[in-house]
Amino acid sequence: MAALKPVGINTVISTSSTSAQTSPILQQSDAIRVVAETAGVYVAIGTNPTATNENYYVSTSENETITIGPIASQRVVGITTGSTTIVDFPEGTGCPFAVGDAVSLTVNGQSAFDFSHKIVIDVNTTSDRGGYFNTRATIDHDSSSGNPSALTAPYAELRKSIKVAVKTESGTGKVYIQQVQDS
């Protein structure tokens, strides 16, 4: 049995035969550990998932570690506000996000730019577009008011975020969800 190192916070959800969803979870690992207490659960992972009886099943007798895909994050060097938000990545780097991914922005020292669990609607990797050589992503986030006029913070990061949905076949219980790494 592999030893697991917890990453981030542990999330607890009360379960029933109706799908329940976590708040957004910033992805900091490539796997989550799911522990079902009292009743087994079906688990769905994604942007805005709904758990059904066709999803992955976790019983009360076995804890499960489920892969959630590679960690995706990137430094942000520019932000264009508007009815959608455009984030610019450093020249020479790529965009680890795909259209449809949910992402969260954290800007140290300029939290008015921050947002949580918004959807990527476009990724532009075209070079020399109007003299611009960086990769850009357009996010479905209205930042048209209440933001600073320019990004001056020393560090800003865009990170993939997920939600986990769970449901029991019958009965109620609790489920514990924790990002983990093999150690």
PyMOL commands that place a pseudoatom at each C-alpha (Angstrom):
pseudoatom trace, name=CA, resn=MET, resi=1, chain=A, elem=C, hetatm=0, pos=[0.000, 0.000, 0.000]
pseudoatom trace, name=CA, resn=ALA, resi=2, chain=A, elem=C, hetatm=0, pos=[1.358, 3.415, -0.992]
pseudoatom trace, name=CA, resn=ALA, resi=3, chain=A, elem=C, hetatm=0, pos=[1.617, 6.206, 1.537]
pseudoatom trace, name=CA, resn=LEU, resi=4, chain=A, elem=C, hetatm=0, pos=[-0.466, 9.261, 0.675]
pseudoatom trace, name=CA, resn=LYS, resi=5, chain=A, elem=C, hetatm=0, pos=[0.397, 12.880, 1.403]
pseudoatom trace, name=CA, resn=PRO, resi=6, chain=A, elem=C, hetatm=0, pos=[-2.627, 15.193, 1.878]
pseudoatom trace, name=CA, resn=VAL, resi=7, chain=A, elem=C, hetatm=0, pos=[-2.720, 18.305, -0.304]
pseudoatom trace, name=CA, resn=GLY, resi=8, chain=A, elem=C, hetatm=0, pos=[-4.979, 21.275, 0.384]
pseudoatom trace, name=CA, resn=ILE, resi=9, chain=A, elem=C, hetatm=0, pos=[-8.007, 20.993, 2.621]
pseudoatom trace, name=CA, resn=ASN, resi=10, chain=A, elem=C, hetatm=0, pos=[-10.276, 18.045, 3.367]
pseudoatom trace, name=CA, resn=THR, resi=11, chain=A, elem=C, hetatm=0, pos=[-13.863, 18.585, 2.178]
pseudoatom trace, name=CA, resn=VAL, resi=12, chain=A, elem=C, hetatm=0, pos=[-16.824, 16.888, 3.859]
pseudoatom trace, name=CA, resn=ILE, resi=13, chain=A, elem=C, hetatm=0, pos=[-20.202, 16.494, 2.140]
pseudoatom trace, name=CA, resn=SER, resi=14, chain=A, elem=C, hetatm=0, pos=[-23.409, 15.117, 3.615]
pseudoatom trace, name=CA, resn=THR, resi=15, chain=A, elem=C, hetatm=0, pos=[-24.790, 12.539, 1.204]
pseudoatom trace, name=CA, resn=SER, resi=16, chain=A, elem=C, hetatm=0, pos=[-28.249, 11.403, 0.185]
pseudoatom trace, name=CA, resn=SER, resi=17, chain=A, elem=C, hetatm=0, pos=[-29.895, 9.900, -2.891]
pseudoatom trace, name=CA, resn=THR, resi=18, chain=A, elem=C, hetatm=0, pos=[-29.788, 13.390, -4.464]
pseudoatom trace, name=CA, resn=SER, resi=19, chain=A, elem=C, hetatm=0, pos=[-26.528, 14.593, -6.019]
pseudoatom trace, name=CA, resn=ALA, resi=20, chain=A, elem=C, hetatm=0, pos=[-24.581, 17.067, -3.836]
pseudoatom trace, name=CA, resn=GLN, resi=21, chain=A, elem=C, hetatm=0, pos=[-21.612, 19.080, -5.074]
pseudoatom trace, name=CA, resn=THR, resi=22, chain=A, elem=C, hetatm=0, pos=[-18.502, 20.532, -3.439]
pseudoatom trace, name=CA, resn=SER, resi=23, chain=A, elem=C, hetatm=0, pos=[-17.487, 24.146, -3.703]
pseudoatom trace, name=CA, resn=PRO, resi=24, chain=A, elem=C, hetatm=0, pos=[-14.737, 24.717, -6.278]
pseudoatom trace, name=CA, resn=ILE, resi=25, chain=A, elem=C, hetatm=0, pos=[-11.480, 22.965, -5.419]
pseudoatom trace, name=CA, resn=LEU, resi=26, chain=A, elem=C, hetatm=0, pos=[-8.215, 24.450, -6.726]
pseudoatom trace, name=CA, resn=GLN, resi=27, chain=A, elem=C, hetatm=0, pos=[-6.381, 21.547, -8.329]
pseudoatom trace, name=CA, resn=GLN, resi=28, chain=A, elem=C, hetatm=0, pos=[-3.042, 21.055, -6.582]
pseudoatom trace, name=CA, resn=SER, resi=29, chain=A, elem=C, hetatm=0, pos=[-2.615, 17.325, -7.189]
pseudoatom trace, name=CA, resn=ASP, resi=30, chain=A, elem=C, hetatm=0, pos=[-3.450, 14.731, -9.821]
pseudoatom trace, name=CA, resn=ALA, resi=31, chain=A, elem=C, hetatm=0, pos=[-5.590, 12.569, -7.511]
pseudoatom trace, name=CA, resn=ILE, resi=32, chain=A, elem=C, hetatm=0, pos=[-8.282, 12.740, -4.845]
pseudoatom trace, name=CA, resn=ARG, resi=33, chain=A, elem=C, hetatm=0, pos=[-9.009, 10.303, -2.051]
pseudoatom trace, name=CA, resn=VAL, resi=34, chain=A, elem=C, hetatm=0, pos=[-12.682, 9.577, -1.392]
pseudoatom trace, name=CA, resn=VAL, resi=35, chain=A, elem=C, hetatm=0, pos=[-13.843, 8.020, 1.893]
pseudoatom trace, name=CA, resn=ALA, resi=36, chain=A, elem=C, hetatm=0, pos=[-17.536, 7.128, 2.206]
pseudoatom trace, name=CA, resn=GLU, resi=37, chain=A, elem=C, hetatm=0, pos=[-18.956, 6.896, 5.712]
pseudoatom trace, name=CA, resn=THR, resi=38, chain=A, elem=C, hetatm=0, pos=[-22.265, 5.075, 6.477]
pseudoatom trace, name=CA, resn=ALA, resi=39, chain=A, elem=C, hetatm=0, pos=[-23.368, 4.677, 2.823]
pseudoatom trace, name=CA, resn=GLY, resi=40, chain=A, elem=C, hetatm=0, pos=[-21.484, 4.045, -0.414]
pseudoatom trace, name=CA, resn=VAL, resi=41, chain=A, elem=C, hetatm=0, pos=[-21.476, 6.873, -2.962]
pseudoatom trace, name=CA, resn=TYR, resi=42, chain=A, elem=C, hetatm=0, pos=[-21.349, 7.443, -6.703]
pseudoatom trace, name=CA, resn=VAL, resi=43, chain=A, elem=C, hetatm=0, pos=[-18.716, 10.069, -7.584]
pseudoatom trace, name=CA, resn=ALA, resi=44, chain=A, elem=C, hetatm=0, pos=[-18.596, 12.480, -10.540]
pseudoatom trace, name=CA, resn=ILE, resi=45, chain=A, elem=C, hetatm=0, pos=[-15.739, 14.949, -11.080]
pseudoatom trace, name=CA, resn=GLY, resi=46, chain=A, elem=C, hetatm=0, pos=[-15.709, 17.923, -13.438]
pseudoatom trace, name=CA, resn=THR, resi=47, chain=A, elem=C, hetatm=0, pos=[-16.598, 21.539, -14.081]
pseudoatom trace, name=CA, resn=ASN, resi=48, chain=A, elem=C, hetatm=0, pos=[-20.151, 21.306, -12.769]
pseudoatom trace, name=CA, resn=PRO, resi=49, chain=A, elem=C, hetatm=0, pos=[-20.874, 17.577, -12.296]
pseudoatom trace, name=CA, resn=THR, resi=50, chain=A, elem=C, hetatm=0, pos=[-24.039, 15.801, -11.223]
pseudoatom trace, name=CA, resn=ALA, resi=51, chain=A, elem=C, hetatm=0, pos=[-23.534, 12.332, -9.718]
pseudoatom trace, name=CA, resn=THR, resi=52, chain=A, elem=C, hetatm=0, pos=[-25.697, 9.512, -11.063]
pseudoatom trace, name=CA, resn=ASN, resi=53, chain=A, elem=C, hetatm=0, pos=[-25.811, 5.750, -10.552]
pseudoatom trace, name=CA, resn=GLU, resi=54, chain=A, elem=C, hetatm=0, pos=[-23.664, 5.398, -13.698]
pseudoatom trace, name=CA, resn=ASN, resi=55, chain=A, elem=C, hetatm=0, pos=[-20.658, 7.128, -12.081]
pseudoatom trace, name=CA, resn=TYR, resi=56, chain=A, elem=C, hetatm=0, pos=[-17.716, 5.641, -10.183]
pseudoatom trace, name=CA, resn=TYR, resi=57, chain=A, elem=C, hetatm=0, pos=[-18.847, 3.841, -7.022]
pseudoatom trace, name=CA, resn=VAL, resi=58, chain=A, elem=C, hetatm=0, pos=[-17.011, 4.083, -3.683]
pseudoatom trace, name=CA, resn=SER, resi=59, chain=A, elem=C, hetatm=0, pos=[-18.129, 1.651, -0.979]
pseudoatom trace, name=CA, resn=THR, resi=60, chain=A, elem=C, hetatm=0, pos=[-17.887, 2.160, 2.776]
pseudoatom trace, name=CA, resn=SER, resi=61, chain=A, elem=C, hetatm=0, pos=[-15.468, -0.781, 3.022]
pseudoatom trace, name=CA, resn=GLU, resi=62, chain=A, elem=C, hetatm=0, pos=[-12.845, 0.638, 0.600]
pseudoatom trace, name=CA, resn=ASN, resi=63, chain=A, elem=C, hetatm=0, pos=[-11.343, 4.114, 0.357]
pseudoatom trace, name=CA, resn=GLU, resi=64, chain=A, elem=C, hetatm=0, pos=[-10.603, 5.065, -3.246]
pseudoatom trace, name=CA, resn=THR, resi=65, chain=A, elem=C, hetatm=0, pos=[-7.966, 7.252, -4.837]
pseudoatom trace, name=CA, resn=ILE, resi=66, chain=A, elem=C, hetatm=0, pos=[-9.244, 8.658, -8.133]
pseudoatom trace, name=CA, resn=THR, resi=67, chain=A, elem=C, hetatm=0, pos=[-7.086, 10.370, -10.758]
pseudoatom trace, name=CA, resn=ILE, resi=68, chain=A, elem=C, hetatm=0, pos=[-8.323, 13.852, -11.671]
pseudoatom trace, name=CA, resn=GLY, resi=69, chain=A, elem=C, hetatm=0, pos=[-5.811, 14.546, -14.440]
pseudoatom trace, name=CA, resn=PRO, resi=70, chain=A, elem=C, hetatm=0, pos=[-2.647, 16.602, -14.639]
pseudoatom trace, name=CA, resn=ILE, resi=71, chain=A, elem=C, hetatm=0, pos=[-2.245, 19.731, -12.561]
pseudoatom trace, name=CA, resn=ALA, resi=72, chain=A, elem=C, hetatm=0, pos=[-2.823, 22.839, -14.671]
pseudoatom trace, name=CA, resn=SER, resi=73, chain=A, elem=C, hetatm=0, pos=[-1.640, 26.277, -13.595]
pseudoatom trace, name=CA, resn=GLN, resi=74, chain=A, elem=C, hetatm=0, pos=[0.170, 29.167, -15.221]
pseudoatom trace, name=CA, resn=ARG, resi=75, chain=A, elem=C, hetatm=0, pos=[1.575, 32.529, -14.207]
pseudoatom trace, name=CA, resn=VAL, resi=76, chain=A, elem=C, hetatm=0, pos=[-0.417, 35.513, -15.517]
pseudoatom trace, name=CA, resn=VAL, resi=77, chain=A, elem=C, hetatm=0, pos=[1.417, 38.623, -16.732]
pseudoatom trace, name=CA, resn=GLY, resi=78, chain=A, elem=C, hetatm=0, pos=[-1.506, 40.674, -18.025]
pseudoatom trace, name=CA, resn=ILE, resi=79, chain=A, elem=C, hetatm=0, pos=[-5.257, 41.017, -17.568]
pseudoatom trace, name=CA, resn=THR, resi=80, chain=A, elem=C, hetatm=0, pos=[-7.732, 42.715, -19.906]
pseudoatom trace, name=CA, resn=THR, resi=81, chain=A, elem=C, hetatm=0, pos=[-11.038, 43.432, -18.205]
pseudoatom trace, name=CA, resn=GLY, resi=82, chain=A, elem=C, hetatm=0, pos=[-14.453, 43.610, -19.841]
pseudoatom trace, name=CA, resn=SER, resi=83, chain=A, elem=C, hetatm=0, pos=[-17.592, 41.533, -20.294]
pseudoatom trace, name=CA, resn=THR, resi=84, chain=A, elem=C, hetatm=0, pos=[-15.138, 38.624, -20.536]
pseudoatom trace, name=CA, resn=THR, resi=85, chain=A, elem=C, hetatm=0, pos=[-11.670, 38.574, -18.980]
pseudoatom trace, name=CA, resn=ILE, resi=86, chain=A, elem=C, hetatm=0, pos=[-8.536, 37.970, -21.047]
pseudoatom trace, name=CA, resn=VAL, resi=87, chain=A, elem=C, hetatm=0, pos=[-5.470, 36.681, -19.224]
pseudoatom trace, name=CA, resn=ASP, resi=88, chain=A, elem=C, hetatm=0, pos=[-2.021, 36.830, -20.788]
pseudoatom trace, name=CA, resn=PHE, resi=89, chain=A, elem=C, hetatm=0, pos=[0.663, 34.256, -20.060]
pseudoatom trace, name=CA, resn=PRO, resi=90, chain=A, elem=C, hetatm=0, pos=[4.440, 34.866, -20.229]
pseudoatom trace, name=CA, resn=GLU, resi=91, chain=A, elem=C, hetatm=0, pos=[5.935, 34.943, -23.712]
pseudoatom trace, name=CA, resn=GLY, resi=92, chain=A, elem=C, hetatm=0, pos=[7.357, 31.557, -24.676]
pseudoatom trace, name=CA, resn=THR, resi=93, chain=A, elem=C, hetatm=0, pos=[4.985, 29.580, -22.468]
pseudoatom trace, name=CA, resn=GLY, resi=94, chain=A, elem=C, hetatm=0, pos=[1.825, 27.785, -23.432]
pseudoatom trace, name=CA, resn=CYS, resi=95, chain=A, elem=C, hetatm=0, pos=[-1.654, 27.572, -22.055]
pseudoatom trace, name=CA, resn=PRO, resi=96, chain=A, elem=C, hetatm=0, pos=[-2.308, 24.406, -20.016]
pseudoatom trace, name=CA, resn=PHE, resi=97, chain=A, elem=C, hetatm=0, pos=[-6.076, 24.997, -20.152]
pseudoatom trace, name=CA, resn=ALA, resi=98, chain=A, elem=C, hetatm=0, pos=[-8.586, 23.855, -22.743]
pseudoatom trace, name=CA, resn=VAL, resi=99, chain=A, elem=C, hetatm=0, pos=[-11.847, 25.454, -23.773]
pseudoatom trace, name=CA, resn=GLY, resi=100, chain=A, elem=C, hetatm=0, pos=[-14.454, 24.278, -21.254]
pseudoatom trace, name=CA, resn=ASP, resi=101, chain=A, elem=C, hetatm=0, pos=[-12.053, 23.975, -18.293]
pseudoatom trace, name=CA, resn=ALA, resi=102, chain=A, elem=C, hetatm=0, pos=[-12.960, 25.801, -15.088]
pseudoatom trace, name=CA, resn=VAL, resi=103, chain=A, elem=C, hetatm=0, pos=[-10.244, 28.079, -13.722]
pseudoatom trace, name=CA, resn=SER, resi=104, chain=A, elem=C, hetatm=0, pos=[-9.663, 30.362, -10.740]
pseudoatom trace, name=CA, resn=LEU, resi=105, chain=A, elem=C, hetatm=0, pos=[-7.482, 33.483, -10.695]
pseudoatom trace, name=CA, resn=THR, resi=106, chain=A, elem=C, hetatm=0, pos=[-5.457, 34.621, -7.692]
pseudoatom trace, name=CA, resn=VAL, resi=107, chain=A, elem=C, hetatm=0, pos=[-3.615, 37.954, -7.830]
pseudoatom trace, name=CA, resn=ASN, resi=108, chain=A, elem=C, hetatm=0, pos=[-1.330, 38.648, -4.863]
pseudoatom trace, name=CA, resn=GLY, resi=109, chain=A, elem=C, hetatm=0, pos=[-1.846, 42.236, -3.735]
pseudoatom trace, name=CA, resn=GLN, resi=110, chain=A, elem=C, hetatm=0, pos=[-4.700, 43.010, -6.149]
pseudoatom trace, name=CA, resn=SER, resi=111, chain=A, elem=C, hetatm=0, pos=[-7.511, 40.732, -5.007]
pseudoatom trace, name=CA, resn=ALA, resi=112, chain=A, elem=C, hetatm=0, pos=[-10.119, 42.779, -6.929]
pseudoatom trace, name=CA, resn=PHE, resi=113, chain=A, elem=C, hetatm=0, pos=[-9.005, 40.789, -9.990]
pseudoatom trace, name=CA, resn=ASP, resi=114, chain=A, elem=C, hetatm=0, pos=[-9.578, 37.402, -8.270]
pseudoatom trace, name=CA, resn=PHE, resi=115, chain=A, elem=C, hetatm=0, pos=[-12.335, 35.076, -9.448]
pseudoatom trace, name=CA, resn=SER, resi=116, chain=A, elem=C, hetatm=0, pos=[-13.284, 31.480, -8.777]
pseudoatom trace, name=CA, resn=HIS, resi=117, chain=A, elem=C, hetatm=0, pos=[-14.365, 28.612, -11.032]
pseudoatom trace, name=CA, resn=LYS, resi=118, chain=A, elem=C, hetatm=0, pos=[-15.045, 30.430, -14.297]
pseudoatom trace, name=CA, resn=ILE, resi=119, chain=A, elem=C, hetatm=0, pos=[-15.050, 28.742, -17.709]
pseudoatom trace, name=CA, resn=VAL, resi=120, chain=A, elem=C, hetatm=0, pos=[-12.334, 29.096, -20.394]
pseudoatom trace, name=CA, resn=ILE, resi=121, chain=A, elem=C, hetatm=0, pos=[-14.115, 30.091, -23.622]
pseudoatom trace, name=CA, resn=ASP, resi=122, chain=A, elem=C, hetatm=0, pos=[-11.118, 30.660, -25.925]
pseudoatom trace, name=CA, resn=VAL, resi=123, chain=A, elem=C, hetatm=0, pos=[-7.381, 30.008, -26.091]
pseudoatom trace, name=CA, resn=ASN, resi=124, chain=A, elem=C, hetatm=0, pos=[-5.355, 32.119, -28.539]
pseudoatom trace, name=CA, resn=THR, resi=125, chain=A, elem=C, hetatm=0, pos=[-1.878, 30.891, -29.432]
pseudoatom trace, name=CA, resn=THR, resi=126, chain=A, elem=C, hetatm=0, pos=[-1.561, 32.922, -32.640]
pseudoatom trace, name=CA, resn=SER, resi=127, chain=A, elem=C, hetatm=0, pos=[1.852, 34.576, -32.701]
pseudoatom trace, name=CA, resn=ASP, resi=128, chain=A, elem=C, hetatm=0, pos=[2.382, 38.207, -33.646]
pseudoatom trace, name=CA, resn=ARG, resi=129, chain=A, elem=C, hetatm=0, pos=[-1.246, 39.211, -33.474]
pseudoatom trace, name=CA, resn=GLY, resi=130, chain=A, elem=C, hetatm=0, pos=[-0.985, 42.987, -33.498]
pseudoatom trace, name=CA, resn=GLY, resi=131, chain=A, elem=C, hetatm=0, pos=[2.598, 42.779, -32.246]
pseudoatom trace, name=CA, resn=TYR, resi=132, chain=A, elem=C, hetatm=0, pos=[1.568, 40.488, -29.395]
pseudoatom trace, name=CA, resn=PHE, resi=133, chain=A, elem=C, hetatm=0, pos=[3.560, 37.260, -28.931]
pseudoatom trace, name=CA, resn=ASN, resi=134, chain=A, elem=C, hetatm=0, pos=[2.099, 35.740, -25.733]
pseudoatom trace, name=CA, resn=THR, resi=135, chain=A, elem=C, hetatm=0, pos=[-0.541, 33.053, -25.317]
pseudoatom trace, name=CA, resn=ARG, resi=136, chain=A, elem=C, hetatm=0, pos=[-3.923, 34.336, -24.127]
pseudoatom trace, name=CA, resn=ALA, resi=137, chain=A, elem=C, hetatm=0, pos=[-7.025, 32.742, -22.663]
pseudoatom trace, name=CA, resn=THR, resi=138, chain=A, elem=C, hetatm=0, pos=[-10.467, 34.303, -22.577]
pseudoatom trace, name=CA, resn=ILE, resi=139, chain=A, elem=C, hetatm=0, pos=[-12.498, 33.525, -19.475]
pseudoatom trace, name=CA, resn=ASP, resi=140, chain=A, elem=C, hetatm=0, pos=[-16.280, 33.798, -19.100]
pseudoatom trace, name=CA, resn=HIS, resi=141, chain=A, elem=C, hetatm=0, pos=[-15.978, 36.297, -16.256]
pseudoatom trace, name=CA, resn=ASP, resi=142, chain=A, elem=C, hetatm=0, pos=[-17.423, 39.826, -16.316]
pseudoatom trace, name=CA, resn=SER, resi=143, chain=A, elem=C, hetatm=0, pos=[-14.662, 42.063, -14.961]
pseudoatom trace, name=CA, resn=SER, resi=144, chain=A, elem=C, hetatm=0, pos=[-15.969, 45.262, -16.496]
pseudoatom trace, name=CA, resn=SER, resi=145, chain=A, elem=C, hetatm=0, pos=[-16.278, 47.121, -13.180]
pseudoatom trace, name=CA, resn=GLY, resi=146, chain=A, elem=C, hetatm=0, pos=[-14.574, 47.331, -9.800]
pseudoatom trace, name=CA, resn=ASN, resi=147, chain=A, elem=C, hetatm=0, pos=[-11.095, 46.289, -10.927]
pseudoatom trace, name=CA, resn=PRO, resi=148, chain=A, elem=C, hetatm=0, pos=[-7.784, 48.172, -10.844]
pseudoatom trace, name=CA, resn=SER, resi=149, chain=A, elem=C, hetatm=0, pos=[-6.807, 49.851, -14.108]
pseudoatom trace, name=CA, resn=ALA, resi=150, chain=A, elem=C, hetatm=0, pos=[-3.669, 47.730, -14.529]
pseudoatom trace, name=CA, resn=LEU, resi=151, chain=A, elem=C, hetatm=0, pos=[-2.069, 44.579, -13.210]
pseudoatom trace, name=CA, resn=THR, resi=152, chain=A, elem=C, hetatm=0, pos=[0.798, 45.732, -10.987]
pseudoatom trace, name=CA, resn=ALA, resi=153, chain=A, elem=C, hetatm=0, pos=[0.955, 42.777, -8.576]
pseudoatom trace, name=CA, resn=PRO, resi=154, chain=A, elem=C, hetatm=0, pos=[4.228, 40.874, -8.330]
pseudoatom trace, name=CA, resn=TYR, resi=155, chain=A, elem=C, hetatm=0, pos=[2.501, 37.533, -8.957]
pseudoatom trace, name=CA, resn=ALA, resi=156, chain=A, elem=C, hetatm=0, pos=[-0.771, 36.336, -10.448]
pseudoatom trace, name=CA, resn=GLU, resi=157, chain=A, elem=C, hetatm=0, pos=[-1.756, 32.732, -11.175]
pseudoatom trace, name=CA, resn=LEU, resi=158, chain=A, elem=C, hetatm=0, pos=[-4.533, 31.004, -13.090]
pseudoatom trace, name=CA, resn=ARG, resi=159, chain=A, elem=C, hetatm=0, pos=[-5.233, 27.469, -11.825]
pseudoatom trace, name=CA, resn=LYS, resi=160, chain=A, elem=C, hetatm=0, pos=[-7.642, 24.762, -12.913]
pseudoatom trace, name=CA, resn=SER, resi=161, chain=A, elem=C, hetatm=0, pos=[-10.489, 24.130, -10.501]
pseudoatom trace, name=CA, resn=ILE, resi=162, chain=A, elem=C, hetatm=0, pos=[-12.878, 21.197, -10.218]
pseudoatom trace, name=CA, resn=LYS, resi=163, chain=A, elem=C, hetatm=0, pos=[-15.988, 20.209, -8.349]
pseudoatom trace, name=CA, resn=VAL, resi=164, chain=A, elem=C, hetatm=0, pos=[-16.867, 16.768, -7.023]
pseudoatom trace, name=CA, resn=ALA, resi=165, chain=A, elem=C, hetatm=0, pos=[-20.464, 15.529, -6.898]
pseudoatom trace, name=CA, resn=VAL, resi=166, chain=A, elem=C, hetatm=0, pos=[-21.631, 12.537, -4.852]
pseudoatom trace, name=CA, resn=LYS, resi=167, chain=A, elem=C, hetatm=0, pos=[-24.870, 10.654, -4.215]
pseudoatom trace, name=CA, resn=THR, resi=168, chain=A, elem=C, hetatm=0, pos=[-25.904, 7.477, -2.459]
pseudoatom trace, name=CA, resn=GLU, resi=169, chain=A, elem=C, hetatm=0, pos=[-28.083, 4.796, -3.984]
pseudoatom trace, name=CA, resn=SER, resi=170, chain=A, elem=C, hetatm=0, pos=[-30.210, 5.029, -0.850]
pseudoatom trace, name=CA, resn=GLY, resi=171, chain=A, elem=C, hetatm=0, pos=[-29.840, 6.380, 2.664]
pseudoatom trace, name=CA, resn=THR, resi=172, chain=A, elem=C, hetatm=0, pos=[-27.641, 9.173, 3.958]
pseudoatom trace, name=CA, resn=GLY, resi=173, chain=A, elem=C, hetatm=0, pos=[-24.084, 9.553, 5.158]
pseudoatom trace, name=CA, resn=LYS, resi=174, chain=A, elem=C, hetatm=0, pos=[-20.926, 11.610, 4.743]
pseudoatom trace, name=CA, resn=VAL, resi=175, chain=A, elem=C, hetatm=0, pos=[-18.107, 11.548, 2.265]
pseudoatom trace, name=CA, resn=TYR, resi=176, chain=A, elem=C, hetatm=0, pos=[-14.605, 12.937, 2.788]
pseudoatom trace, name=CA, resn=ILE, resi=177, chain=A, elem=C, hetatm=0, pos=[-12.703, 14.280, -0.230]
pseudoatom trace, name=CA, resn=GLN, resi=178, chain=A, elem=C, hetatm=0, pos=[-9.003, 15.141, -0.077]
pseudoatom trace, name=CA, resn=GLN, resi=179, chain=A, elem=C, hetatm=0, pos=[-6.429, 15.813, -2.782]
pseudoatom trace, name=CA, resn=VAL, resi=180, chain=A, elem=C, hetatm=0, pos=[-3.455, 13.501, -2.278]
pseudoatom trace, name=CA, resn=GLN, resi=181, chain=A, elem=C, hetatm=0, pos=[-0.027, 12.654, -3.666]
pseudoatom trace, name=CA, resn=ASP, resi=182, chain=A, elem=C, hetatm=0, pos=[1.819, 9.338, -3.455]
pseudoatom trace, name=CA, resn=SER, resi=183, chain=A, elem=C, hetatm=0, pos=[4.778, 9.740, -1.136]
for i in range(1, 183): cmd.bond("trace and resi %d" % i, "trace and resi %d" % (i + 1))
show_as sticks, trace
zoom trace
